[in-house]
Amino acid sequence: MEKIPTIAEKPPASSDEVKRILGDLDGETLLDIVALHPTVLDVEQASLWLAGDMDVFGAGKPLPPLAGEIVAILTANEEEERPQAG
């Protein structure tokens, strides 16, 4: 009988899988995400969150931590590029 891997046993997403899910990323951003060793599920959750599909996680439930780190990496440049008021 084949053992079903638990989340902790799932292999990290490859850079190709990250690009397939998140689209074209610059090299530094891709390396930062891959360095987190996220699973494909982590990357997919971050993608859903960024797409505004937060209902997937259920009302009031936070984004899982690793997916949150991916979102933070992907949105860091947006925060730096916002024009300053005043």
Secondary structure, DSSP 8 states (H G I E B T S, - for coil): ------GGGS----HHHHHHHH----HHHHHHHHTT---HHHHHHHHHHHTT-GGGG-TT----HHHHHHHHHHHHHHHHHS----
